[in-house]
Amino acid sequence: MKKIYFIIFACLITIEGISQTGGKYTYQVLSLPYNSRIAAIGGNNVSHYDNDLNFVLQNPALLRNKMSDKLSVNYINYISDINLGNIAFSKYFEKAGIFAAGIQFANYGKFKNTDYTGIIYDNFTVADYVFYGAYSHKLYNEKFRIGANFKFIWSDYWKYSSVGIAFDAGISYIDTVKNFSAGLVIKNAGFQLKTYTKGNFEPLPFDIQIGLTKKFEHAPIRISVTARDLLNWKLAFESKFDQENYVIGEVQPKKTFFNKLGNVADEFIRHFVFGVEIIPHKAFHIDLGFNTRRRMELTVPVKKSLVGFSAGVGFELTKFNFGYGIACYTIAGLSHHITFGLNLNSFYKKKTTSE
C-alpha cells in the first residue's frame, strides 16, 4: 500500500511540475510549496511581500533586511506516512547584507525489501533533501532588489542516490505607498553532480515565473496573479483516449476558428495561479487560492470536487506567527500545511535596519 501511495505522490509532483513531459525532469521536490501561506494562495507566488521569510524560496529578491533574525518551521502531512518539512533562518550583517539559509526534506516513509516470493529481508526509507542559502541586495533604490538562491540536493532512493545543485535568480519591485509589488524569477537552473544510474544525466525542473500583487487601498484585500512555465506554452496533455471514435468513412468535423481560439485560451489559462488574502487585522489573514492547471489536470470528470482550490489562515504577532493551510490536489484527500515562526529580534533590543 505504501508503494501505491508513493507512486501517487510521484505522479502528483510530476504533474505539478510539467505534466506534458512527465518523467523528463528530476528533483521535482524543488517545485513543491512547503509553506502554509504559499500553499493556501495557490502554491506559487513570486511577488508577495510583508516580511514573510518563507517567500524567499519563491523569489530570493523578496529577502529584505527587516527579515533578520527570523526563524520559520514548516511541516506538511501529505498521504499516509509521507511527510515534508522546511526550516529556515535569516540574518542581517551590517557590512555584508542579508542572508538566509535552510533545509527542506521530503520523506516518503518506510518500504519493505522483498523478493519475488514475498520474503521480507529488511526495511528502507526513501527521501529527498535540499540545503539552500539565499542572498539579496538592493538595486538602484529601495524599491528594486535582486537576489539569488543556491540549492544543494541530495536524493536517497535506497540503492539509488543522486546529488545535484540548482540556482534561483530573481528581481522584485515593491512600492509600499501604492501597496503594489511585482517579481520575476528564474528557477532551478542547475545540473546533477551524481546521477541515479551511471551516465544518465537528467535535467532539473527549470522555470521562469512572473507575478503581481496588489492590496486595495480602501478594502482589506490583497490579490496576487502568478504566471508559471513561461518557457513551455503547450501544457495540456493530449491523450488518444480523449479523441472521439468516428465511424470508418465518416468525415470528421473541421477545426473552426472558435475551436482553435478555445484551445489557445485553454493553454493560456493553465499558466496562471490566483491568490487572495483577506486582512481584517494586521495580525490575522485569511488566504484563498486557485491553481488553474491543477484544476484542469487533476480533476475527475464525474466528480471534480474542490481540486485546484486551497485555503488557510495565519496569525502574525510581534514575537511569533502561526499558519495553517490546506490544498486539494485530488478527490482522494487534502494536504495539510502547518507553519510556525519566531521573530528572535523581538526578544532583545537591537538597532533596526533601514529596510
Secondary structure, DSSP 4 states (H G I P E B T S, - for coil): -HHHHHHHHHHHHHHHHHSTTTTS-S-GGGGS--SHHHHHTTS--SS--SS-GGGGGT-GGG--GGGTTEEEEEEEE-STT-EEEEEEEEEEETTTEEEEEEEEEEEEEEEEEE-TT--EEEEEEEEEEEEEEEEEEE-SSTTEEEEEEEEEEEEEETTEEEEEEEEEEEEEEEETTTTEEEEEEEEEEEEEEE-SSTT-------EEEEEEEEE-TTSSEEEEEEE--TT--------GGGS--PPTTPPPPP--HHHHHHHHHHHHHTTEEEEEEEEEETTEEEEEEEEHHHHHHH-BTTB-TTTTEEEEEEEE-SSEEEEEEEEEEETTEEEEEEEEEEEGGGGS--PPP--
